[in-house]
Amino acid sequence: MKTEQIIYSEKKGWNLPDCRVQLPQAQLVLVFGSRELLSQSEPIEFLKANWPAAVIAGCSTAGEIFQENVFDDTITATAVFFEKSGIEVAEEPINNMDESYEVGRRLAERLKKDHLRHILILSEGLNINGSEFTKGINNSLADKIPVTGGLAGDMAYFAETVIVHNRPGIKNIVLGIGFYGDSIQTGYGSLGGWDSFGVDREVTRSEKNILYSLDGQPALELYKKYLGDHAANLPASALLFPLSMMLEDKETSVVRTILAVNEQDGSMTFAGDIPEGSFVRLMKASFDRLIDGANDAAEMAQISLKNSHPDLAILISCVGRKLVLKQRIEEEVEAIRQVLGDAPALTGFYSYGEICPLKPFESHCELHNQTMTITVFKEL
């Protein structure tokens, strides 16, 4: 596997080394950038002209990761040439959240072919129920193929997200990239670093990913009491105070982030399901704990790659982490570089949700929020 990377800004254009690409035969170009820039035709046409054999695939973000740096309002492009492996890209439209399960199932079915080793997801970030979507994927794949990826972002605006697939970005699309062959090896890890506080609250009324009441009280009203002055900036301020939700096994928890609030009925819409009868807690974060979480996610990825040296690492971190870390945001990327070493190209983005199995070597994927999720690739 070989890679090359370039970056674009409206002010400077493309920083193309030596004025030409080095891997014109690349089969895949991963593209992450601002919604406004990805919606323009000129940058996408440039990529297609320079990598004519490649699938151009990517999404809008809440920040772009380019090696050890984090940028806003850019487009990052990572061209990948697979020497021994194959890829295939499937696209599915999603018209509303109720279709999430079926869209996940159909997408996985289209990629479920001989020698499939891994699927990378790049998804619409707002008009989707991420946990129902992953349930559909798991149903199709019977938990036999690892799936990682993330939901597109739009800074902290929560207005619209777009997906790129050989054309300028459009909304309400989900992509799956399948990796095939005996030579491709992948690893993955996902951790947060957030701390829960307060008492457990029972979900007493909910419908899939819409939460209406906790302990019999209107959910939004109760949540605002905890947020205090931060409540005026909902839903963006909710990224600083996500919920920890205990899974059915009572031993594992996942984090859920608010996508929208409804002042009329006092409900909150989350990126994934909040089942009735489950228990949740508020969460908060410290700088050091978040950076430690990124470090530990990288170590998990290395373990699941059987401690070999990766060629490529895709980092998908939550926009909430970016809002907390602020000017220290690059420290979590630097911590990952220290674990993975100098060899792999680092790319990725800040998202509205992350997809990854809970543990190394497992293949049952879950929706996460507020994590750093890392997928590493190597060709043997």
N, C-alpha and C positions, 0 to 999 in steps of 0.2 A: 504494500500500500504506500502510495506517495501522495503528498498534499502540497498545496500552495494557497496562500491567503492574500487578499487585497481588501482595502477599505475605501469607502466613498463618503464624501461630505459635499454639500452644495457649494461650499466655499472653495474647497481644494480639488474637487473631482476625485478620480480614482488614483490611488498611490501605486501604480503598476510598476514594479521593479523592472529595470532594463527595457521599459516601454513595450513589453510583450509577455504573454503567459508562457510558462515553462511546461505545462501539462495540458496541451490542447486536446489530448485523447481522454481526459478525465470523463468518467461516466456520471458523476454526481457533483453538483455545486449547491452547498447549503448556504442559504441567504437569510440573514436576520437584520431587521432594520426598523426604522420609524414607519408608522402607517402612511404618513404623507409621502415619503420617498418611495416606498414599495408600491404605491398606487400609481406612480408615474411609469410611462412606457420606456423612456430612454435608458435608465439603468438596467432594466431587465433585458432589453435588446442588446446592450453592450455585453452582458454576460453570455447570452445565446450566441453572439457572433464570435466571442473569444473561446468558448468551450462548446463547439457545435455538436459534439457527440453526447453532451451531458444533459441530464434532467436537472432543471433549475427548481429547487424546492426550498421553501422557507416560510417565515411568518413575521408579522409585526410584533413589536416587543415593548417592554418597559425599560429597556436598556440593553445594549449589545456587548457581548464579551468577545474580546479579540486578543488572543494570547493572555498576558497578565493584566490587561487594561479593560475598563468598563467605559463605554461611550453612550451618549444620547444623540439622537438625530443623525445617525449614520446608517450606512448599509455595509455589513461585513459579508464577504464571500469566501467560502472555503471549498476549493476544488479538490476532489478526491479521485485518484486513479487506483482502481482495484486490479492488481496483477493476476489474481487467481479466482476472484469471487464475482458473483453477479448481484445485481439489484433489480428491483421492480417497484414501481410506484403506483398506488391505487388512490383514487379520489372519490369521495362521497359527499353529496350535498346534505346539509341538515337545515330543515325549515323551522323547526321549533324544538324545545327541550324534550318534549314527549317522544321524539324520535331517537333519542340518544342511544338507548340500548340496541335498537335495530341497526342504527348506523354503525356502531361498534362491531356488531356481529357480521354485517355485510362486508365491512372493510377487511376484517380478518379472513373471511371466507375467500375474498378475491386474492389474498396473498398466500393462502395456505396451499403451498405446492411442495413438491419434493425438494429436499435439501434446504428448506427454510430454517434459518438459524436464529434470526432476531428480527423484530419489527420496531421501527422508530416512528412515533406518532407526532405530527404537527397539526394542532387542532384549532378551529374556531375557539375563541376564548370566552365569549359571553353567552351566546345562544346555544348552550350545551350543558347537560348535567353530566359532569365528569365521572361520577361514580357509576351511574347507569351505563355510560359509554364503556367503561372498563369491564363491567359485568358482561356486556355483550361480547367484548373481545375474548374474555376468559371462557365464556360458553362455547365460542367457536373453536378456540384452540385447545380446550380441555386442559388448560394450565401446563401445556407441554412446551411452549415457545415463549421465551422472555420478551416482554414488551416494555419499552421505556419511551419517554418523550414529554411533551408538555402542551399547555394551552397558550395560545398567542396572547400578547399583551398590548396595551395602549397607554403607556406611561401609567399615571394614576388617574386617568380621565374616566375609564370604564364606559367609553362612548361607542367604539367600534373597533374590531380587530379584523385583520385580513390575512389571507393565505396566498402564497405564491406557488404556482405550478406551471412553469413555462409561459407565464403571462404575468402582467401586473397584478398586484394583490386584489383579491375580492373577498367579501365576507361570506359566512355561512358555508364553509368548506372544511372538510377534514381530510388530511393526507396520512397515508401509511407507507413507509418505505421498508420493503422487505430485503433482507440480506441473505444470500444463498451460497451454499458450497461448504465443503469440508475444511477449507483453509481459513474461513473467517471465524475469529474468536472474539467474544464480547464479555464485558464485565460491567457491573452497575452497583451503585450505592446511593442511598437517599437518607439524609438525616436533617434535623432542624436545629435544635439548640435552644428552643423556647421552654420556659418554665411555666407550669400551671400554678394557679393560686386560687384561693377562695374555696367554697364548698362545691361538691358535686350537685348539679342541677338536673332534674329529670325532664326529658322532652315529653311534654304532656299533649301537645298537638303539633303535627307536622304533616306535610304532603310531599313526599320525596325530598327535594332540596329546599323546600320552603318551610321555615320554622315560624309557628304562630305563638306557642306558649311554652314557658319553662316553669315547672312547679306550679302550674295552674295560673301563672301570671302572664300578661302580654309580653312576648319576648323582646320586642323593640324597646318598650318602656323600661324593662329590667336592665337591658343592655346599656341604655343611655345613662342610667344611674351609675353604672361602673365607669363609663367613659368620662363623665363630668363635662368639662369644657371641650373635650375632644368631640363630643356628640354633634357639635355644630358643623363639623366637617365630614359627616357621614355621606357616602359609604367609604370614602378614601381613608378616613381615620381608623376604620375598623381593621385595616391591615396591621395596625400596631397592637391590636388586641384580638387575635383569633380565638377560636374555640378548640379545645382538645376533646375528642370524642372517643369513648371506649368502644372497641369492636366487640362482636358477639362472644369472642373467646375470653373476654374479661381480663386479658393479659396484655393486649396490644391496643395502642391508641393511634389515631390519625388526627391531623389538624384540618380544620375547616375554616375557610375565609369567606367573608360576606362579599357578594357581588352587587347587591342592591337592597334598598329598604323601601317599605311601603308604609307611608305615614297614615294612610287611610285605615288599613286593617291591622297595623302594628306588627307586620310580619317582616322577616328578613330572608332574602334568597341567597343561598350558599352555592359554592362551586360544585359541591357534591351532596349526597343524601344526608339527612339528619333524621334517622328513623325514630318513630314514637317508641318510648320506653328506654331509649338509650340515655346515657348520662354524659354530661359535658361539663367542662370547666373553662373559665377564662384563662388566657395565657398572656405572658409578657416576655420580653427578651432583654438580654444584656449584650453588649458588644462582644465580649470575650466568648460567651457561650455560643453565639452564632458562628463565629470564626472557628471555634473548636468543632462545631457541627459540620462545617464544610470540610475540615481536615479529616474528620472521621468518615464522612461520606466517600472521600477519595481513598481512604484505606480500605473501605468495604469494596469499592470498585476494583482495587488492586487484588484483593483476596479472591474475588469472583473471576478475575482474569488469570488466576493461579500464579499471581505475582510475576508475570512476564511484563515486559515493557511495552506499553501501548503505542500505536502510531497516531491515534486521533482520540481526543476527548471532547465530548459534547456536554457542556455545563448548562443546566436549566435551573435557575434559582428564582425564588418568588419575589415579586415586586415589594412585598412587605418587608423582606430582609433589607432591600435597598433603601427603603424609607427609614428604617431604624439605623442602619450603618452609616448612611449619608456619606460624608467625605472619606470614611474608612472602608468604603465598599470594596475597593480593590484588594483589601487584606484577605478576604475570603478566597479570592482567586489566587493570590500569591501563596496562600496556605496549601491549595490544591497543587500548584506547580511544585512545591517542595516535596510533596508526596509522590507525584507522578514522574518527576524528573524533567529534564530539559528536552527530551526527544519528541513527545507528542505535540501536535498542533492543538491549541485550545480554541474552541469556539463555543458559542451558546448565546443565551438570552435570559432576561428577566421576564417572568411569566405570570399568568393568572392561575396556574395550577400545574403540578408535576405528576408524571405517571411513572411508576417503578414498582417492582416487587418489594416486599418489606425486608427481605433478607437475601444475602448472596446465595446463589445457586437455586433459589426458588423461581418459579415462572408465573405465579399468580400475581397479576399486576393490580395495583391500587391507585386511586387518586390521592395525591398529597397536596397540601398547601403549606407555604412557609418553609419549605425545605430547600436544601441544595441537592439536586439530583444529578448524578454524573454517569454517563455511559462512555465506556472506553472500548476502542476497536483495535484489533491487530490481525494482520494476515500472517499465517504460518508458512 
